[in-house]
């Protein structure tokens, strides 16, 4: 089974505390290898959902950013609206 590489493609200037915390929680995944595409998506979604859940429990009032996923030639992209874009690529060859 081929591994997948997680790459933070872009971050935006945070507009609020929620965006700032999301960027911090997802930026640590940059350069991470996952055993499968599904595991890579789960590795991204879990901290995102935990961050949003904690924010809501603490009474945060900022609008929650939309999460979208799209396919492109070499992998998939996950975009958290106005916050961060993360790409997941299939590893072609391990060294």
C-alpha distances in whole Angstrom, upper triangle without the diagonal:
4,7,10,13,16,20,23,24,28,30,34,37,37,39,40,39,36,34,35,33,30,30,30,27,25,26,24,21,21,19,16,13,11,7,7,10,12,12,13,16,17,17,20,21,22,25,26,27,28,30,32,33,34,36,38,39,41,42,41,43,41,39,35,33,31,27,26,22,22,20,20,19,16,15,17,20,22,26,28,31,33,31,28,25,22,19,15,14,10,10,11,12,12,15
4,7,10,13,16,20,21,25,27,31,34,34,37,37,36,34,32,32,31,28,27,28,25,22,23,22,18,18,16,14,10,9,7,7,9,12,12,12,15,16,16,18,20,22,23,25,26,28,29,31,32,34,35,37,38,40,41,40,41,39,37,34,31,29,25,24,20,20,17,18,16,13,12,15,18,20,23,26,29,31,29,25,23,19,16,12,10,7,6,8,9,9,13
4,7,10,13,17,18,22,24,28,31,31,34,34,33,31,29,29,28,25,24,24,22,19,19,18,15,15,12,10,6,6,5,5,8,10,9,9,12,14,13,15,18,19,20,22,23,25,26,28,29,31,32,34,35,37,38,37,38,36,35,31,29,27,23,22,19,19,17,17,17,13,12,14,16,17,21,23,27,28,26,22,20,16,14,10,9,6,6,8,9,9,12
4,7,10,13,15,18,21,24,27,27,30,31,30,28,25,26,25,22,21,21,19,16,16,16,12,12,10,8,6,5,6,6,6,9,9,7,10,12,11,12,15,17,18,19,21,22,24,25,27,28,29,31,33,34,36,34,35,33,31,28,25,24,20,19,16,16,14,14,14,11,9,10,12,14,17,20,23,25,22,19,16,12,10,6,5,4,5,9,11,11,14
4,6,10,12,15,18,21,24,25,28,29,28,26,23,23,22,20,18,19,17,14,14,13,10,9,6,6,5,6,9,9,9,12,11,8,11,13,11,12,15,17,17,18,21,22,22,24,26,27,28,30,32,33,35,32,34,31,30,27,24,23,20,19,16,16,15,15,15,11,9,11,12,13,16,18,22,23,20,16,14,10,8,6,5,6,6,10,11,11,14
4,7,9,12,14,18,21,21,24,25,24,22,20,20,19,16,14,15,14,10,10,10,7,6,6,5,6,8,11,11,10,12,11,7,9,11,9,9,12,14,14,15,18,19,19,21,23,24,25,27,29,30,31,29,30,27,26,23,21,20,16,16,14,15,14,14,15,12,10,10,10,10,13,15,18,19,17,13,11,7,6,5,7,9,10,14,15,15,17
4,6,9,11,15,18,19,22,23,23,21,18,18,18,15,13,14,14,10,9,10,7,5,6,8,9,11,15,14,13,15,14,10,12,14,12,11,14,16,15,15,19,20,20,21,24,25,25,27,29,30,31,28,30,27,26,23,20,19,17,16,14,15,15,14,15,12,11,11,9,10,12,14,17,17,15,11,9,6,5,6,8,11,12,15,17,16,18
4,6,8,11,14,15,18,20,20,18,15,15,15,12,10,11,12,8,7,9,8,5,8,10,13,14,18,17,15,17,16,12,13,15,13,11,14,16,14,14,17,19,17,19,22,23,22,25,27,27,28,26,27,23,23,20,17,17,15,15,14,15,16,15,17,15,13,12,10,10,10,11,14,14,11,8,6,4,6,9,11,15,16,19,20,20,22
4,7,10,14,15,18,20,21,19,16,16,17,15,12,14,15,11,10,13,11,9,11,13,15,17,20,19,17,19,19,15,15,18,16,13,16,19,17,16,20,22,20,21,24,25,24,27,29,29,30,27,28,24,23,21,17,17,15,15,14,14,14,14,15,14,13,12,9,10,10,12,13,13,11,8,5,5,6,10,11,15,16,19,21,21,23
4,7,10,12,15,17,18,17,13,14,15,13,10,13,14,11,10,13,13,11,13,16,18,20,23,22,20,21,21,17,17,19,18,14,17,19,17,16,19,21,19,20,23,24,23,25,28,28,28,25,25,21,21,19,16,16,14,15,15,15,17,16,18,17,16,14,11,11,9,10,11,10,8,6,5,7,9,13,15,19,20,23,25,25,26
4,7,8,12,14,14,14,10,10,12,10,7,10,12,10,9,12,13,12,15,17,20,21,25,24,22,23,22,18,18,20,18,14,16,18,16,14,18,19,17,17,21,21,20,22,25,24,25,21,22,18,18,16,14,15,14,15,16,17,19,19,22,20,19,17,13,12,10,10,10,8,6,4,6,9,12,15,18,22,23,26,28,28,29
4,6,9,11,13,13,9,9,12,11,9,12,14,13,12,15,16,15,19,21,23,25,28,27,25,25,25,22,20,22,21,17,18,20,18,16,19,20,17,17,21,21,19,22,25,24,24,20,20,16,16,15,12,14,14,16,17,19,21,21,24,23,22,19,16,14,11,10,9,6,5,6,9,12,15,19,21,25,27,29,31,31,33
4,6,9,11,12,8,8,12,12,9,12,15,14,13,17,18,17,21,23,26,27,31,30,28,28,28,24,23,25,23,19,21,22,19,17,20,21,18,18,22,21,19,21,24,23,23,19,19,15,16,16,14,16,17,19,21,22,25,25,28,27,25,23,19,17,14,13,12,8,7,9,12,15,19,22,25,28,30,32,34,34,35
4,6,7,8,5,5,9,9,8,10,13,13,13,16,18,18,22,23,26,27,31,30,28,28,27,24,22,23,22,18,19,20,17,15,18,18,15,15,18,18,15,18,20,19,19,15,15,12,13,13,11,15,16,18,20,23,25,26,29,28,26,23,20,17,14,12,11,8,6,9,13,16,19,22,26,29,31,34,36,35,37
4,7,8,6,8,11,11,11,14,16,16,17,20,21,21,25,26,29,30,33,33,30,30,29,26,25,25,24,21,21,22,19,17,19,19,16,15,18,18,15,17,20,18,17,14,13,9,11,12,11,14,16,19,22,24,27,28,31,31,28,25,22,19,16,13,11,8,8,12,15,18,22,25,28,32,34,37,39,39,40
4,6,5,6,9,10,11,13,15,16,17,19,21,22,26,26,30,30,33,33,30,30,29,26,25,25,23,20,20,21,18,15,17,17,13,13,16,15,12,14,17,15,14,10,10,7,9,10,11,15,17,20,23,25,28,30,33,32,30,27,23,20,17,14,13,11,10,13,17,20,23,26,30,33,35,38,40,39,41
4,6,5,6,9,10,11,12,14,15,17,20,21,25,25,28,28,32,32,30,29,28,25,24,23,22,19,19,19,15,14,15,15,11,11,14,12,9,12,14,12,12,9,10,8,11,11,12,16,17,21,23,26,29,31,34,33,30,27,24,20,18,14,14,13,11,14,18,20,23,26,29,33,34,37,39,38,40
4,5,5,6,9,10,11,12,14,16,18,19,23,23,26,26,29,29,26,25,24,22,20,20,19,16,15,15,13,10,12,12,8,7,11,10,7,10,12,11,11,8,9,7,9,8,9,12,14,17,20,23,26,28,31,30,27,24,21,17,15,12,12,11,9,12,16,17,21,23,27,30,32,35,37,36,38
4,6,5,6,9,10,11,12,15,16,17,21,21,24,24,28,27,25,24,23,21,19,19,18,15,15,16,13,10,13,13,10,10,13,13,10,13,16,15,15,12,12,9,10,9,8,11,12,15,18,21,24,25,28,27,25,22,18,15,12,9,9,8,6,9,12,14,18,21,24,28,29,33,35,34,36
4,6,5,6,9,10,11,13,15,16,20,21,24,25,28,28,26,26,24,22,21,21,19,16,16,17,13,12,14,14,10,12,15,14,12,15,17,15,16,13,14,12,13,12,12,15,16,18,21,23,26,27,30,29,26,23,20,17,15,12,13,11,8,10,14,15,19,22,25,28,30,33,34,34,35
4,5,5,6,9,10,12,14,15,19,19,22,23,26,26,24,24,22,20,19,18,16,14,14,14,10,9,12,11,7,9,12,10,9,13,14,13,15,12,14,12,14,12,12,15,15,18,20,23,26,27,30,29,26,23,20,17,15,12,14,13,10,11,15,15,19,21,25,27,29,32,34,33,34
4,5,5,6,8,11,12,13,17,17,20,20,23,23,21,20,19,17,15,15,13,10,11,11,8,6,9,10,6,8,11,11,10,13,15,15,16,13,15,13,13,11,10,12,12,15,16,20,22,24,27,25,22,19,16,13,12,9,11,11,8,8,11,12,16,18,21,24,26,29,31,30,32
4,6,5,6,9,10,11,15,16,19,19,23,23,21,21,20,17,16,16,14,11,13,13,10,9,13,13,10,12,15,15,14,17,19,18,19,16,18,15,16,14,12,14,13,16,17,19,22,23,25,24,21,19,16,13,12,9,11,11,7,6,10,11,14,17,20,23,24,28,29,28,30
4,6,5,7,10,11,14,15,18,19,23,23,22,22,20,17,17,17,14,12,14,14,10,10,13,13,10,13,15,14,14,17,19,18,20,17,19,17,18,16,15,17,16,19,20,22,24,25,28,26,23,21,18,16,15,13,15,14,11,10,13,13,16,18,21,24,25,28,30,28,29
4,6,6,8,11,14,13,16,17,20,21,20,19,17,15,14,14,11,9,11,10,6,7,10,10,8,11,13,12,13,16,17,17,19,17,19,17,18,15,15,16,15,18,18,21,23,24,27,25,22,20,17,15,14,12,15,15,12,11,13,12,16,17,20,23,23,27,28,27,28
4,5,6,8,11,11,14,14,18,18,17,16,15,12,12,12,9,7,9,10,7,7,11,11,10,12,15,15,15,18,20,20,22,19,21,19,19,16,14,15,13,15,15,18,20,21,23,21,18,16,14,11,11,10,14,14,10,8,10,9,12,13,16,19,20,24,25,24,26
4,5,6,9,10,14,15,19,19,18,19,17,14,14,15,12,10,13,13,11,11,15,15,13,16,18,18,18,21,23,22,24,22,23,21,21,18,16,18,16,17,17,19,21,21,23,21,19,17,15,13,13,12,15,15,11,9,10,9,12,13,16,19,20,23,24,23,24
4,5,8,8,12,14,17,18,18,18,16,13,14,14,11,10,13,13,10,12,15,15,14,17,19,18,19,22,23,23,25,23,25,23,24,21,19,20,18,20,19,22,23,23,25,22,20,18,17,15,16,15,18,18,15,12,13,11,14,14,17,19,19,23,23,22,23
4,6,5,9,10,14,15,14,15,12,10,11,12,8,8,11,12,10,11,15,15,14,17,19,19,20,23,24,25,27,25,27,24,24,21,19,19,17,18,17,19,19,20,22,19,16,15,14,13,14,14,18,18,15,12,12,9,11,11,13,15,16,19,20,19,20
4,6,9,11,15,16,15,17,15,11,13,14,11,10,14,15,13,14,18,18,17,20,22,22,23,26,27,27,29,27,28,26,25,23,20,21,18,18,17,18,19,19,20,17,15,15,13,13,14,15,18,18,15,12,11,8,9,10,12,14,14,18,19,18,19
4,7,10,13,14,14,16,14,11,14,15,12,12,16,17,16,17,20,21,21,23,25,26,26,29,31,31,33,30,32,29,29,26,24,24,21,21,19,20,19,19,19,16,15,15,15,15,17,18,21,21,18,15,14,11,10,10,11,13,12,15,15,14,15
4,7,10,12,12,14,11,9,12,13,9,11,14,15,14,16,19,19,19,22,24,24,25,28,29,30,32,30,32,29,29,26,24,23,20,20,18,20,19,19,20,17,15,15,15,15,17,18,22,23,19,16,15,11,11,10,11,12,11,15,15,14,15
4,7,9,10,12,10,8,11,12,10,12,15,16,16,18,20,21,22,24,26,26,28,30,31,32,34,32,34,32,31,28,26,25,21,21,19,19,19,19,19,15,14,14,15,16,19,20,24,25,22,19,17,13,12,9,10,10,9,12,13,11,13
4,6,7,9,6,5,9,10,8,11,13,14,15,17,19,19,21,23,24,25,27,29,30,31,33,32,33,31,30,27,25,24,20,20,17,18,17,18,19,16,13,13,15,15,18,20,24,25,22,19,17,14,12,9,10,10,10,13,14,13,16
4,7,8,6,7,11,11,11,13,16,16,18,20,21,22,24,26,26,28,30,31,32,34,36,35,36,34,33,30,28,26,23,22,19,20,19,20,20,16,14,15,17,18,21,23,26,28,26,23,21,17,15,12,12,10,10,13,14,12,15
4,5,5,6,9,10,10,13,14,15,18,19,20,21,23,25,26,27,29,30,32,34,35,34,35,33,32,28,26,24,20,19,16,17,15,17,17,14,12,12,15,15,19,21,25,27,25,21,19,16,14,10,10,8,10,13,14,14,18
4,5,5,6,9,10,11,12,14,16,17,18,20,22,23,24,26,27,29,30,32,34,32,33,31,29,25,23,21,17,16,12,13,12,13,14,12,9,9,11,12,16,18,21,24,22,19,16,13,11,7,8,8,10,13,16,16,19
4,5,5,6,9,10,10,12,15,15,16,18,20,21,22,24,26,26,28,30,31,30,31,29,27,24,22,20,16,15,12,14,13,16,17,15,12,11,13,13,16,18,21,24,22,19,17,14,13,10,12,11,14,17,19,19,23
4,5,5,6,9,10,10,13,14,15,16,19,20,21,23,24,26,27,29,30,29,31,29,28,24,22,21,17,17,15,16,16,18,19,17,14,13,14,14,17,18,22,24,22,19,17,14,13,11,12,12,14,17,19,18,21
4,5,5,6,9,10,12,13,14,16,17,19,20,22,23,25,26,28,30,28,29,27,26,22,20,19,15,15,12,14,14,16,17,14,11,10,11,11,14,15,19,21,19,16,14,10,10,7,10,10,12,16,17,17,20
4,5,5,6,9,11,11,12,14,16,16,18,20,21,22,24,26,27,25,27,25,23,19,17,16,12,12,9,12,12,15,17,15,11,9,10,8,12,13,16,19,17,14,13,10,10,8,11,12,15,18,20,20,23
4,5,5,6,9,10,10,12,14,15,16,18,20,21,22,24,26,24,26,24,23,19,18,17,13,14,12,15,16,19,21,19,15,13,13,11,14,14,18,21,18,16,15,13,13,12,14,15,17,21,23,22,25
4,6,6,7,9,11,11,13,15,16,17,19,21,22,23,25,24,26,24,23,20,18,18,14,15,14,17,17,19,21,19,16,14,13,12,14,14,18,20,17,15,14,11,12,11,14,15,17,20,22,21,23
4,6,6,7,9,11,11,13,15,16,17,19,21,22,23,22,23,21,20,16,15,14,11,12,11,14,16,18,20,18,15,12,11,9,11,11,14,16,14,11,11,8,10,10,13,15,17,21,23,22,25
4,6,5,6,8,10,10,12,14,15,16,18,20,21,20,21,19,18,14,13,12,9,11,11,14,16,19,22,20,16,14,12,9,11,10,14,16,14,13,13,11,13,13,16,18,20,24,26,25,28
4,5,5,6,9,10,10,12,14,15,16,18,20,19,21,20,19,16,15,15,13,15,15,18,20,22,25,23,20,17,16,13,14,13,17,19,16,15,16,14,16,15,19,20,22,26,27,26,29
4,6,5,6,9,10,10,12,14,15,16,18,17,19,18,18,14,14,15,13,15,16,19,21,24,26,24,21,18,16,13,14,12,16,17,14,13,14,13,16,16,19,21,23,27,28,27,29
4,6,5,6,9,10,11,12,14,16,17,15,17,15,14,11,10,11,9,12,14,17,20,22,25,23,20,17,15,11,11,9,12,14,11,11,12,12,15,16,19,22,24,27,29,29,31
4,5,5,6,9,10,11,12,14,16,14,16,15,14,11,11,12,10,13,15,19,21,24,27,26,22,19,17,14,14,11,14,16,14,14,16,15,18,18,22,24,26,30,32,31,33
4,6,5,6,8,10,11,12,14,14,16,16,16,13,14,15,14,17,18,22,24,27,30,28,25,22,20,17,17,14,17,19,16,16,18,17,20,20,24,26,28,31,33,32,34
4,5,5,6,9,10,11,13,11,14,13,13,11,12,14,13,17,18,22,25,27,30,29,25,22,20,16,16,13,15,16,13,14,16,16,20,21,24,27,28,32,34,33,35
4,6,5,6,9,10,11,9,11,10,10,8,9,11,12,15,18,21,24,27,30,29,26,22,20,16,15,12,13,15,13,14,17,17,20,22,25,28,30,34,35,35,37
4,5,5,6,9,10,10,12,13,13,10,13,14,14,18,20,24,27,29,33,32,28,25,23,19,18,15,17,19,17,18,20,20,23,24,28,30,32,36,37,36,39
4,5,5,6,9,9,12,13,14,12,14,17,17,21,23,26,29,32,35,33,30,27,25,21,20,17,19,20,17,19,21,22,25,26,29,32,33,37,38,37,39
4,6,5,7,5,9,9,11,10,12,15,16,20,22,26,29,31,35,34,30,27,24,21,19,16,16,17,15,17,20,21,25,26,30,32,34,38,40,39,41
4,5,5,5,8,9,10,9,13,15,16,20,23,27,30,32,36,35,32,28,26,22,20,17,17,19,17,20,22,23,27,28,32,34,36,40,42,41,43
4,5,7,10,13,14,13,16,18,20,23,26,29,33,35,39,38,34,31,28,25,23,20,21,22,21,22,25,26,29,30,34,36,38,42,43,42,44
4,6,9,12,14,14,17,20,21,25,27,31,34,37,40,39,35,32,29,26,24,21,21,22,20,22,25,26,30,31,35,37,39,43,44,43,45
4,6,9,12,12,16,19,21,24,27,31,34,37,40,40,36,33,30,26,24,21,21,21,20,23,26,27,31,32,36,39,41,44,46,45,47
4,6,9,10,13,16,18,22,25,28,32,34,38,37,34,30,27,24,21,18,17,18,17,20,23,24,28,30,34,36,38,42,44,43,45
4,6,9,12,15,18,21,25,28,32,34,37,37,34,31,27,24,21,17,17,17,17,20,23,25,29,31,34,37,40,43,45,45,47
4,6,9,12,15,19,22,25,29,31,34,34,31,28,24,21,18,14,13,13,13,16,20,22,26,28,32,35,37,40,42,42,44
4,6,9,13,16,19,22,26,28,32,32,29,25,22,19,16,12,11,11,12,15,18,21,24,26,30,33,36,39,41,41,43
4,7,9,13,16,20,23,25,29,29,26,22,19,16,13,10,9,11,11,13,16,18,21,23,27,30,32,35,38,38,40
4,7,10,13,16,20,22,26,26,23,19,16,12,10,6,5,7,8,10,12,15,18,20,24,27,29,32,35,35,38
4,7,10,13,17,19,23,23,20,17,14,10,8,6,5,9,10,11,12,14,16,18,22,25,28,31,33,34,37
4,7,10,14,16,20,20,17,13,10,7,6,5,6,10,10,10,10,11,13,15,18,21,24,27,30,30,33
4,7,10,13,17,17,14,11,8,6,5,7,8,11,12,11,10,11,12,13,17,19,23,25,28,29,32
4,7,10,14,14,11,7,6,4,6,9,11,14,14,12,10,10,10,11,13,16,19,22,25,26,29
4,7,10,11,9,6,5,7,8,12,13,16,16,14,11,11,10,11,12,15,18,20,24,25,28
4,7,8,6,4,6,9,11,15,17,19,19,16,13,12,10,10,10,12,16,17,21,23,26
4,6,6,6,7,11,13,17,18,20,20,17,13,12,9,10,10,12,15,16,19,22,25
4,6,8,10,14,16,20,22,23,23,20,16,15,11,11,9,11,13,13,17,20,23
4,7,10,13,16,20,22,23,23,19,15,13,9,8,6,7,10,10,14,16,19
4,7,10,13,17,19,21,20,17,13,11,7,6,5,6,10,11,15,17,20
4,7,10,13,16,18,17,14,11,9,6,5,7,9,13,15,18,20,23
4,6,10,12,14,14,11,7,6,4,6,9,12,15,17,21,22,24
4,7,10,12,11,8,6,5,6,8,12,15,17,20,23,24,27
4,6,8,8,6,4,6,9,11,15,18,21,23,26,27,29
4,6,5,5,6,8,12,14,18,21,23,26,29,29,32
4,5,7,8,11,14,17,20,24,26,29,32,32,35
4,7,9,12,15,19,22,25,28,30,33,33,35
4,7,10,14,17,20,24,26,29,31,31,33
4,7,10,13,17,20,22,25,27,27,29
4,7,10,13,17,19,22,24,25,27
4,7,10,14,16,19,21,21,23
4,6,10,12,15,18,19,21
4,7,9,12,15,16,19
4,6,9,12,13,16
4,6,9,11,14
4,6,7,10
4,7,10
4,7
4
